[in-house]
């Protein structure tokens, strides 16, 4: 039936007759809770709404009617009391797209056996399953608002409700006047409802939907500090004006408080929560720069407290759309600067990501994770980010050489780009297996790094000659910063990493023959592997190398300068040798002076009080840097080489250490 043929539709009625006829037609479909179960046949496939839109009153009526048997209940995400899950498998079989507590057959009290099936599938694929009849639905039970001028609103539970209604033979609505009337693709014709029951009660809050989860959260998360460090690393990847999409893992919610450090953000995500409302009210999320749905937050579901539901009621700034739209990779690809953040359970050293299972146990779901990652990959300026704790609550490493047997791979190694833990960020896109191993070991928990290194060597993922020194001490992330050169160019400066081996090789081959000679005192056609490893894989507790990258942001950075000190492992009493080099096309930007001064400034934090440097007499540039630095030193000349000995104990440093962070004075 088209909208024009609908007796409720305003175009078919005069203003004076519309309300009267619509009310009569609507009232003729009203049932009591005692009657509603009679409209459902045993053996039916029944769809019900999710989370706060679970039709609890009708579910209880179905459970109480013991004539009903062999019902298959399909629900996107369970939440609330869910009385049908306490019934035997002969009465109710539960199928969800989100693993909840238990999956498959499990015993209840008294030895009764229940069934809770989990279907691992991309959420955007569900309409196709319905169209092809691979997911049969006989009855759709929804929760909605009372009708208004021939329409009802699905409120905060749009998800795939439209699709299930179209596939069902019978549609039954639990009408609740407390349901927010939401904007977007949330409205349907009242004529699409075959029967309805009135049940007015406040919308369930988070505490009612997931009491066990809330109980754990109110006790305090023992890994809260870990999540805050991880969130800080994620925020460093989020630029002003980006549009954010979050996965369903609770880990992603740890990012919310840190978003207030950004401005003009957009939101295109599955679910609206209290924390996101706060960011909208504060103006952090205003959707002003979105290239799709500009000015509007786009979600498909919501849950939270009373304030959230009041905020969403008739709010044109928030639109609810079907999950097939919110999670369509092609839609996401049209959103510039889309940052998709999904939580993971495990990642192996090649970049395979597990999000819904470990070994033979299921947790969570595939949901939209794969689509979100791919959507961000094809977004202009997009960043697909996978986050996970480095160590599980049980004390096991979440970065593993190989995923445990039985673990499902949700995000393939060819799709992954950014992986973030509390120890840093690994960028894997376009990287070799060797580079991936080094990058992921670098952000693993320190107590597991040596074991991971040994496994990678054993199976020839990396060279047996790889020292692994950088994995012995924590990466000094506090030394990362941006710097403006003499001509105003922005560059990114950070400690070197073992994964920088190829970047250093490329840097070397962009040097002129004279620059190579002045630095290494001889002509070199290539940089041997052992030298590359020595310079990049350093023990941060005793050695340091700062590298300069341009541009300051983005994955396509090039190394343009390096400054370092290296100690002599055979003579602990000798002064570390300091050296620096700037690519020819970047000379004159002041990077040599900056790197030397920076190394001097941080030396005290590492217990280094002397530097040594050997400089060719014809290397006027390096000599000028040392002279202008005003760092106390003595020199001696020997066969055309000048040896500098720097006393760092009397230097007035330009940086201070405050709460573990290096700051300018």
C-alpha positions as CSV (number, residue, x, y, z in Angstrom):
1,X,0.0,0.0,0.0
2,X,1.4,3.4,-0.9
3,X,1.3,6.4,1.4
4,X,-1.5,7.9,-0.8
5,X,-3.6,4.8,-0.5
6,X,-3.3,4.7,3.3
7,X,-6.5,5.8,5.1
8,X,-4.3,7.5,7.7
9,X,-2.3,9.6,5.2
10,X,-3.1,13.3,5.4
11,X,-3.4,13.7,1.6
12,X,-6.4,11.3,1.6
13,X,-8.3,13.1,4.3
14,X,-9.6,16.5,5.0
15,X,-8.1,18.1,8.1
16,X,-11.5,17.8,9.9
17,X,-11.9,14.1,9.2
18,X,-8.3,12.9,9.5
19,X,-8.0,12.5,13.3
20,X,-11.4,10.9,13.6
21,X,-10.8,8.2,10.9
22,X,-7.2,7.6,11.9
23,X,-8.3,7.1,15.5
24,X,-11.1,4.7,14.6
25,X,-8.8,2.6,12.4
26,X,-6.0,2.5,15.0
27,X,-8.3,1.7,17.9
28,X,-9.7,-1.3,16.0
29,X,-6.3,-3.0,16.2
30,X,-5.8,-2.6,19.9
31,X,-5.3,-5.8,22.0
32,X,-4.9,-6.5,25.6
33,X,-1.8,-8.4,26.9
34,X,-3.9,-11.4,27.4
35,X,-4.9,-11.4,23.8
36,X,-1.6,-10.6,22.1
37,X,-0.1,-14.1,22.4
38,X,-3.1,-15.5,20.5
39,X,-1.9,-13.6,17.4
40,X,1.4,-15.7,17.4
41,X,1.4,-19.3,16.2
42,X,3.7,-21.9,17.7
43,X,6.7,-22.6,15.5
44,X,6.9,-19.0,14.4
45,X,10.1,-17.0,13.9
46,X,9.6,-13.8,15.9
47,X,11.7,-10.7,15.7
48,X,11.8,-8.4,18.7
49,X,13.4,-5.0,19.2
50,X,16.7,-4.6,21.0
51,X,18.0,-3.0,24.2
52,X,15.7,-0.2,25.4
53,X,13.3,-1.1,22.6
54,X,12.8,-4.7,23.8
55,X,9.0,-5.2,24.1
56,X,9.1,-6.5,27.6
57,X,5.4,-6.5,28.3
58,X,4.6,-8.6,25.2
59,X,7.6,-10.9,25.9
60,X,6.3,-11.6,29.4
61,X,2.8,-12.3,28.0
62,X,4.3,-14.8,25.5
63,X,6.3,-16.6,28.2
64,X,3.1,-16.8,30.4
65,X,1.1,-18.4,27.6
66,X,2.2,-22.0,27.9
67,X,0.3,-23.0,24.8
68,X,3.1,-21.2,22.8
69,X,6.0,-23.5,21.9
70,X,8.9,-23.9,19.6
71,X,9.3,-20.1,19.0
72,X,12.5,-18.8,17.5
73,X,13.2,-15.3,18.8
74,X,15.5,-13.1,16.7
75,X,17.0,-10.1,18.4
76,X,19.9,-7.8,17.3
77,X,21.3,-7.0,20.7
78,X,19.8,-8.5,23.9
79,X,19.3,-6.3,27.0
80,X,17.0,-6.1,30.0
81,X,15.2,-9.0,31.8
82,X,14.8,-11.2,28.7
83,X,12.3,-13.6,30.3
84,X,12.3,-15.9,27.3
85,X,15.9,-16.8,27.8
86,X,15.0,-18.7,31.0
87,X,12.7,-21.0,29.1
88,X,13.6,-24.5,27.8
89,X,14.7,-25.0,24.2
90,X,11.4,-26.6,23.4
91,X,9.6,-23.3,24.1
92,X,12.0,-20.6,23.0
93,X,15.1,-20.7,20.9
94,X,17.0,-17.4,20.9
95,X,19.1,-16.1,18.0
96,X,21.1,-12.9,18.4
97,X,23.7,-11.1,16.4
98,X,25.5,-10.2,19.6
99,X,26.8,-12.9,21.9
100,X,25.3,-12.5,25.3
101,X,26.5,-14.3,28.4
102,X,26.3,-17.8,26.9
103,X,26.2,-19.1,23.3
104,X,24.8,-22.3,22.0
105,X,23.2,-24.9,24.4
106,X,23.7,-24.4,28.1
107,X,22.2,-25.7,31.3
108,X,19.8,-23.7,33.5
109,X,18.9,-24.6,37.1
110,X,17.2,-27.9,37.5
111,X,19.1,-29.4,34.5
112,X,16.9,-27.7,31.9
113,X,18.6,-26.9,28.6
114,X,18.2,-23.6,26.8
115,X,19.5,-22.3,23.5
116,X,21.1,-18.9,22.7
117,X,22.4,-18.9,19.2
118,X,24.9,-16.2,18.1
119,X,25.0,-15.4,14.4
120,X,28.4,-13.9,13.3
121,X,27.6,-11.6,10.4
122,X,28.2,-8.0,9.3
123,X,25.2,-6.0,10.5
124,X,24.9,-4.3,7.1
125,X,24.2,-7.7,5.5
126,X,21.0,-8.4,7.3
127,X,18.6,-6.8,4.8
128,X,20.1,-9.1,2.1
129,X,19.5,-12.2,4.3
130,X,15.9,-11.1,4.8
131,X,15.3,-10.4,1.1
132,X,16.7,-13.8,0.1
133,X,14.6,-15.5,2.8
134,X,17.7,-16.9,4.5
135,X,16.5,-15.3,7.7
136,X,12.8,-16.2,8.0
137,X,10.6,-13.9,10.0
138,X,6.9,-14.5,10.6
139,X,6.1,-12.0,13.3
140,X,7.8,-8.7,14.1
141,X,7.2,-7.2,17.6
142,X,8.3,-3.6,18.0
143,X,8.2,-0.9,20.5
144,X,7.1,2.5,19.3
145,X,5.4,5.9,20.1
146,X,1.7,6.5,19.9
147,X,0.5,7.5,16.4
148,X,0.6,11.1,15.2
149,X,-1.2,12.2,12.0
150,X,-1.0,8.7,10.6
151,X,2.6,7.9,11.6
152,X,4.4,6.3,14.5
153,X,8.1,6.7,15.4
154,X,10.4,3.8,16.1
155,X,12.1,6.1,18.5
156,X,15.5,5.1,19.7
157,X,15.4,1.6,18.1
158,X,15.5,2.0,14.3
159,X,18.4,-0.5,13.7
160,X,16.9,-3.0,11.1
161,X,13.3,-2.8,12.3
162,X,12.0,-1.5,8.9
163,X,13.5,-4.6,7.2
164,X,12.1,-7.1,9.7
165,X,8.7,-5.5,9.5
166,X,8.6,-5.8,5.7
167,X,9.6,-9.4,5.9
168,X,7.0,-10.4,8.6
169,X,3.5,-11.5,8.0
170,X,2.3,-10.0,11.2
171,X,3.5,-6.8,13.0
172,X,2.7,-6.2,16.6
173,X,3.6,-3.0,18.4
174,X,4.0,-2.3,22.1
175,X,3.1,1.4,22.2
176,X,4.8,3.4,24.9
177,X,4.1,7.1,25.4
178,X,7.5,7.5,27.0
179,X,9.3,6.5,23.8
180,X,11.1,9.6,22.3
181,X,9.8,10.8,18.9
182,X,13.0,10.8,16.9
183,X,13.9,12.4,13.6
184,X,15.4,10.9,10.5
185,X,14.2,7.6,9.0
186,X,12.5,6.6,12.2
187,X,8.8,7.1,11.1
188,X,6.5,4.5,9.6
189,X,2.9,4.5,8.6
190,X,0.6,3.4,11.4
191,X,-1.2,1.2,8.8
192,X,1.9,-1.1,8.8
193,X,1.0,-2.2,12.3
194,X,-1.5,-5.1,12.4
195,X,-2.0,-5.2,16.2
196,X,-0.9,-3.1,19.1
197,X,-0.8,-3.1,22.9
198,X,-0.6,-0.1,25.1
199,X,2.1,-0.3,27.8
200,X,3.3,3.0,29.3
201,X,6.3,2.8,31.5
202,X,9.6,4.8,31.6
203,X,12.2,3.7,29.1
204,X,14.7,1.4,30.6
205,X,18.0,3.0,31.6
206,X,21.5,1.5,31.3
207,X,21.2,0.2,34.8
208,X,18.2,-1.8,34.0
209,X,19.4,-3.1,30.6
210,X,22.8,-4.4,31.9
211,X,22.8,-4.4,35.7
212,X,25.9,-6.7,35.8
213,X,27.9,-4.5,33.7
214,X,27.0,-1.4,35.6
215,X,27.8,-3.1,38.9
216,X,31.3,-3.9,37.6
217,X,31.8,-0.3,36.4
218,X,30.6,1.3,39.6
219,X,33.1,-0.8,41.6
220,X,35.9,0.7,39.5
221,X,37.9,-0.6,36.6
222,X,41.3,-2.0,37.8
223,X,42.6,-1.1,34.3
224,X,41.1,2.4,34.1
225,X,44.6,3.9,34.0
226,X,45.5,1.6,31.1
227,X,42.4,2.6,29.2
228,X,43.1,6.3,29.8
229,X,46.6,5.9,28.3
230,X,45.2,4.0,25.4
231,X,42.6,6.7,24.8
232,X,45.3,9.4,24.9
233,X,47.1,7.5,22.1
234,X,43.9,7.4,20.1
235,X,43.1,11.1,20.5
236,X,46.5,11.9,19.0
237,X,45.1,10.4,15.8
238,X,41.9,12.4,15.8
239,X,42.1,15.8,14.2
240,X,39.7,18.7,14.6
241,X,36.8,18.4,12.2
242,X,37.0,14.6,12.0
243,X,33.8,12.5,11.9
244,X,33.8,9.7,14.5
245,X,32.4,6.2,14.3
246,X,32.6,3.9,17.3
247,X,32.3,0.1,17.5
248,X,30.3,-1.7,20.2
249,X,33.2,-2.7,22.4
250,X,33.1,-1.0,25.8
251,X,36.7,-0.2,25.2
252,X,35.8,2.4,22.6
253,X,33.7,4.3,25.2
254,X,36.9,5.1,27.1
255,X,37.7,7.6,24.3
256,X,34.6,9.8,24.9
257,X,36.0,12.0,27.8
258,X,39.1,12.9,25.7
259,X,37.1,14.1,22.7
260,X,36.5,17.4,24.5
261,X,40.1,18.3,23.5
262,X,38.9,18.5,19.9
263,X,36.5,20.8,18.1
264,X,33.9,20.7,15.3
265,X,33.7,16.9,15.4
266,X,31.0,15.0,13.5
267,X,29.3,11.8,14.7
268,X,28.1,8.9,12.4
269,X,27.8,5.8,14.6
270,X,25.6,2.9,15.7
271,X,24.5,4.1,19.1
272,X,23.9,7.3,21.0
273,X,24.9,7.4,24.7
274,X,24.8,9.9,27.6
275,X,28.5,10.8,27.1
276,X,27.9,11.7,23.5
277,X,25.0,13.9,24.4
278,X,27.3,15.8,26.7
279,X,29.8,16.4,23.9
280,X,27.0,17.7,21.7
281,X,25.7,20.0,24.4
282,X,29.3,21.3,24.9
283,X,29.6,22.0,21.2
284,X,32.4,19.5,20.7
285,X,30.3,17.5,18.3
286,X,28.5,19.9,16.0
287,X,28.7,18.1,12.6
288,X,29.6,21.4,11.0
289,X,32.3,19.9,8.7
290,X,30.7,16.6,7.7
291,X,30.6,16.0,4.0
292,X,27.5,13.7,4.4
293,X,24.5,14.7,6.6
294,X,26.1,18.0,7.5
295,X,24.8,19.5,10.7
296,X,23.3,16.3,11.9
297,X,24.4,13.4,14.1
298,X,23.5,10.1,12.5
299,X,22.8,7.0,14.7
300,X,20.6,3.9,14.6
301,X,20.0,3.2,18.3
302,X,20.3,4.8,21.7
303,X,20.4,3.9,25.4
304,X,21.2,5.7,28.5
305,X,19.4,7.7,31.2
306,X,16.3,9.9,31.3
307,X,18.2,13.0,30.2
308,X,19.3,11.2,27.1
309,X,15.8,10.3,26.1
310,X,14.6,13.8,26.7
311,X,17.4,15.2,24.6
312,X,16.5,13.0,21.7
313,X,12.8,13.7,21.7
314,X,11.9,15.8,18.5
315,X,15.5,16.9,18.2
316,X,16.3,17.7,14.6
317,X,20.1,17.7,15.3
318,X,20.0,13.9,15.8
319,X,18.7,11.6,13.0
320,X,18.1,7.9,13.4
321,X,18.7,5.8,10.3
322,X,18.6,2.1,9.6
323,X,21.8,0.2,10.4
324,X,22.1,-0.7,6.7
325,X,22.7,3.1,6.1
326,X,24.8,3.8,9.2
327,X,27.1,0.8,8.5
328,X,27.2,1.0,4.7
329,X,30.9,1.1,3.7
330,X,30.0,3.1,0.6
331,X,28.2,5.8,2.7
332,X,31.1,5.9,5.2
333,X,33.6,6.2,2.3
334,X,31.9,9.5,1.2
335,X,32.4,11.0,4.7
336,X,35.8,12.8,4.6
337,X,38.1,12.4,7.6
338,X,36.1,9.5,9.0
339,X,37.8,8.0,12.1
340,X,36.5,4.5,12.9
341,X,37.4,3.1,16.3
342,X,36.7,-0.5,17.0
343,X,37.7,-2.6,20.0
344,X,39.6,-5.9,19.7
345,X,40.2,-9.0,21.9
346,X,43.5,-10.2,20.3
347,X,45.8,-9.4,17.5
348,X,48.6,-11.6,16.1
349,X,51.9,-10.4,14.9
350,X,50.8,-10.3,11.2
351,X,47.8,-8.0,12.0
352,X,44.9,-10.5,12.1
353,X,42.3,-9.1,14.5
354,X,39.8,-11.1,16.7
355,X,36.8,-9.0,17.9
356,X,34.2,-11.6,18.7
357,X,35.9,-14.7,20.0
358,X,39.0,-16.1,21.8
359,X,39.6,-19.8,21.3
360,X,36.2,-21.5,21.4
361,X,34.5,-18.7,23.5
362,X,32.4,-15.9,22.0
363,X,32.4,-12.4,23.4
364,X,30.5,-9.5,21.7
365,X,30.0,-9.7,17.9
366,X,31.4,-9.0,14.5
367,X,28.6,-6.3,14.1
368,X,29.9,-3.4,12.1
369,X,33.6,-3.7,12.8
370,X,34.7,-4.9,9.4
371,X,32.5,-2.4,7.5
372,X,33.6,0.5,9.7
373,X,37.3,-0.3,9.1
374,X,36.8,-0.6,5.4
375,X,34.6,2.6,5.3
376,X,37.3,4.6,7.0
377,X,40.0,3.1,4.7
378,X,38.3,4.5,1.7
379,X,37.3,7.8,3.3
380,X,39.4,10.8,2.2
381,X,41.7,11.4,5.1
382,X,40.0,8.5,7.0
383,X,41.7,6.5,9.8
384,X,40.6,3.0,10.7
385,X,41.8,2.3,14.3
386,X,41.7,-0.9,16.3
387,X,42.2,-0.6,20.0
388,X,42.9,-3.2,22.7
389,X,44.6,-3.5,26.1
390,X,48.1,-4.9,25.8
391,X,47.2,-7.5,28.5
392,X,44.0,-9.2,29.4
393,X,42.4,-9.1,32.9
394,X,43.7,-12.6,33.4
395,X,47.3,-11.5,32.8
396,X,47.8,-12.8,29.3
397,X,49.2,-10.9,26.3
398,X,46.5,-9.6,23.9
399,X,49.2,-9.3,21.2
400,X,50.2,-12.8,20.4
401,X,52.4,-14.6,17.8
402,X,49.4,-16.6,16.6
403,X,45.7,-16.4,17.6
404,X,44.6,-19.3,19.8
405,X,43.0,-22.3,17.9
406,X,39.3,-21.7,17.4
407,X,39.6,-17.9,17.4
408,X,37.8,-16.2,14.6
409,X,39.5,-13.5,12.5
410,X,37.1,-10.6,12.1
411,X,39.4,-8.1,10.5
412,X,42.0,-9.5,8.1
413,X,45.6,-8.5,8.0
414,X,45.0,-6.8,4.7
415,X,42.4,-4.4,6.2
416,X,44.2,-3.3,9.3
417,X,45.9,0.1,9.5
418,X,46.3,1.5,13.0
419,X,46.5,-0.7,16.1
420,X,46.6,1.1,19.5
421,X,47.4,0.0,23.0
422,X,48.4,1.9,26.1
423,X,52.0,1.6,25.0
424,X,51.6,3.3,21.6
425,X,50.4,3.0,18.0
426,X,51.5,0.6,15.4
427,X,50.8,1.6,11.8
428,X,50.6,-1.6,9.6
429,X,49.1,-0.5,6.3
430,X,51.4,-1.5,3.5
431,X,54.0,-2.9,5.9
432,X,55.8,-6.3,5.5
433,X,55.4,-9.1,8.0
434,X,58.8,-8.2,9.5
435,X,57.8,-4.5,10.0
436,X,54.4,-5.6,11.5
437,X,56.1,-7.9,14.0
438,X,58.5,-5.1,15.1
439,X,55.7,-2.5,15.3
440,X,53.3,-4.7,17.3
441,X,56.0,-6.0,19.7
442,X,56.8,-2.4,20.4
443,X,53.3,-1.7,21.7
444,X,52.9,-5.1,23.5
445,X,53.1,-5.3,27.3
446,X,56.8,-5.2,28.3
447,X,56.8,-8.5,30.1
448,X,55.7,-10.3,26.8
449,X,58.0,-8.6,24.3
450,X,61.0,-10.9,24.6
451,X,58.8,-13.9,24.2
452,X,57.1,-12.4,21.1
453,X,60.5,-11.5,19.7
454,X,61.8,-15.1,20.2
455,X,58.7,-16.6,18.5
456,X,59.0,-14.2,15.5
457,X,62.7,-15.2,15.1
458,X,61.9,-18.9,15.5
459,X,59.5,-18.9,12.6
460,X,61.6,-16.5,10.5
461,X,59.2,-13.6,10.6
462,X,62.1,-11.4,11.5
463,X,65.9,-11.7,11.2
464,X,67.7,-13.8,13.9
465,X,70.1,-10.8,14.1
466,X,67.4,-8.4,15.3
467,X,68.8,-7.2,18.7
468,X,65.5,-6.4,20.4
469,X,67.1,-3.8,22.6
470,X,64.2,-1.3,22.2
471,X,61.9,-3.9,23.7
472,X,63.9,-3.9,27.0
473,X,62.7,-0.5,28.1
474,X,59.5,1.5,27.8
475,X,59.3,3.6,24.7
476,X,59.7,7.3,25.8
477,X,56.5,8.6,24.3
478,X,56.8,11.8,26.3
479,X,59.6,12.9,23.9
480,X,57.3,13.0,20.9
481,X,56.6,16.6,19.8
482,X,56.1,18.8,16.8
483,X,58.7,21.5,15.8
484,X,58.7,24.5,13.5
485,X,61.8,25.0,11.5
486,X,63.4,28.3,10.6
487,X,61.3,28.7,7.5
488,X,58.1,27.7,9.2
489,X,57.8,24.1,8.2
490,X,56.1,21.7,10.7
491,X,57.9,18.5,11.4
492,X,57.3,15.6,13.8
493,X,60.1,14.5,16.2
494,X,60.1,11.3,18.2
495,X,62.5,8.6,19.5
496,X,63.6,6.1,16.8
497,X,61.9,2.7,16.7
498,X,63.1,-0.7,15.5
499,X,60.4,-0.4,12.7
500,X,62.2,2.6,11.3
501,X,64.9,0.5,9.7
502,X,63.5,1.0,6.1
503,X,62.9,4.7,6.7
504,X,66.6,5.1,7.8
505,X,67.7,3.2,4.7
506,X,65.7,5.5,2.5
507,X,67.1,8.5,4.4
508,X,70.7,7.3,3.8
509,X,70.2,6.9,0.1
510,X,68.8,10.5,-0.2
511,X,72.1,11.9,1.2
512,X,74.7,13.3,-1.1
513,X,78.1,11.5,-1.3
514,X,79.7,14.4,0.6
515,X,77.1,14.3,3.4
516,X,77.8,10.5,3.8
517,X,81.5,11.1,3.9
518,X,81.3,13.9,6.5
519,X,79.2,11.7,8.7
520,X,80.9,8.3,8.4
521,X,84.4,9.5,7.5
522,X,84.4,7.3,4.3
523,X,82.4,6.7,1.2
524,X,79.5,4.2,1.6
525,X,77.4,2.8,-1.2
526,X,74.9,1.3,1.2
527,X,74.2,1.0,4.9
528,X,74.7,-2.6,6.2
529,X,71.9,-4.4,8.0
530,X,73.9,-4.6,11.2
531,X,74.4,-0.8,11.2
532,X,70.7,-0.2,10.5
533,X,69.7,-2.4,13.4
534,X,72.2,-0.8,15.7
535,X,70.9,2.7,15.0
536,X,67.2,1.9,15.1
537,X,66.9,-0.9,17.7
538,X,68.3,1.0,20.7
539,X,67.9,0.4,24.4
540,X,66.1,3.5,25.6
541,X,67.5,3.2,29.1
542,X,71.0,3.9,27.9
543,X,70.9,5.2,24.3
544,X,68.7,7.6,22.4
545,X,68.1,8.7,18.8
546,X,65.6,11.4,17.8
547,X,64.3,11.3,14.3
548,X,62.6,14.1,12.4
549,X,59.7,13.3,10.0
550,X,58.0,15.4,7.4
551,X,55.1,16.1,7.0
552,X,54.2,16.3,10.7
553,X,51.0,14.3,10.3
554,X,49.9,11.4,8.2
555,X,51.3,7.9,7.3
556,X,53.4,9.1,4.4
557,X,56.1,10.7,6.5
558,X,59.7,10.8,5.4
559,X,62.7,10.9,7.7
560,X,64.6,14.1,7.1
561,X,67.0,14.3,10.1
562,X,68.4,12.2,12.9
563,X,70.3,13.0,16.1
564,X,71.6,10.4,18.5
565,X,73.8,9.3,21.3
566,X,75.1,5.8,21.5
567,X,77.1,4.4,24.4
568,X,80.0,1.9,24.1
569,X,78.8,-1.5,25.4
570,X,82.4,-2.5,26.0
571,X,83.3,0.6,28.1
572,X,80.5,1.8,30.4
573,X,82.8,4.6,31.8
574,X,83.2,6.2,28.4
575,X,81.1,9.1,27.3
576,X,78.3,8.3,24.8
577,X,79.1,9.4,21.3
578,X,76.7,12.1,19.9
579,X,76.1,12.7,16.2
580,X,73.4,14.1,13.9
581,X,72.7,14.3,10.2
582,X,70.2,16.3,8.1
583,X,69.1,15.4,4.6
584,X,70.7,17.8,2.0
585,X,67.4,19.3,0.9
586,X,66.5,20.1,4.5
587,X,69.8,21.7,5.5
588,X,69.5,25.4,6.5
589,X,66.3,24.7,8.5
590,X,68.1,24.7,11.8
591,X,67.4,21.0,12.5
592,X,71.0,20.2,13.4
593,X,71.1,22.8,16.1
594,X,67.6,21.8,17.3
595,X,68.5,18.1,17.6
596,X,71.7,18.7,19.4
597,X,70.0,21.1,21.9
598,X,67.2,18.6,22.3
599,X,69.6,15.7,23.1
600,X,71.4,17.9,25.6
601,X,68.2,18.9,27.3
602,X,67.0,15.3,27.8
603,X,70.3,13.8,28.7
604,X,69.9,14.5,32.4
605,X,66.7,12.5,32.5
606,X,68.6,9.5,31.3
607,X,71.6,10.0,33.7
608,X,73.9,11.1,30.9
609,X,76.3,13.8,31.9
610,X,78.9,13.8,29.1
611,X,78.9,13.6,25.4
612,X,81.7,12.9,22.9
613,X,81.8,13.7,19.2
614,X,84.4,13.1,16.5
615,X,84.1,15.6,13.6
616,X,86.1,15.9,10.5
617,X,88.0,19.2,10.3
618,X,86.3,20.1,7.0
619,X,82.8,19.6,8.5
620,X,82.2,23.3,9.2
621,X,78.4,22.9,9.7
622,X,78.7,20.5,12.7
623,X,81.5,22.6,14.2
624,X,79.2,25.7,14.0
625,X,76.4,23.9,15.7
626,X,78.6,22.9,18.6
627,X,80.1,26.4,18.9
628,X,76.8,28.2,18.9
629,X,75.2,25.7,21.4
630,X,77.2,27.3,24.2
631,X,77.5,23.8,25.8
632,X,80.8,23.7,27.7
633,X,83.4,21.6,25.9
634,X,87.0,20.9,25.2
635,X,88.5,19.8,22.0
636,X,91.6,18.1,20.6
637,X,92.7,17.6,17.0
638,X,94.3,14.5,15.6
639,X,95.0,13.8,11.9
640,X,92.2,16.0,10.6
641,X,89.7,14.9,13.2
642,X,88.4,17.1,16.0
643,X,87.2,15.4,19.1
644,X,84.7,17.3,21.3
645,X,84.1,16.4,25.0
646,X,81.0,18.1,26.3
647,X,80.3,18.7,30.0
648,X,76.6,18.5,30.5
649,X,76.5,19.1,34.2
650,X,76.7,22.8,33.9
651,X,74.2,23.3,31.1
652,X,71.0,25.3,31.7
653,X,68.4,23.1,30.1
654,X,65.5,24.5,28.1
655,X,63.1,21.8,29.2
656,X,61.9,20.5,32.5
657,X,60.3,17.2,33.6
658,X,56.9,17.6,35.1
659,X,54.7,14.6,36.1
660,X,56.7,12.4,33.6
661,X,56.2,14.8,30.7
662,X,58.9,16.9,29.2
663,X,57.8,20.5,28.8
664,X,59.4,23.8,27.6
665,X,60.4,26.2,30.4
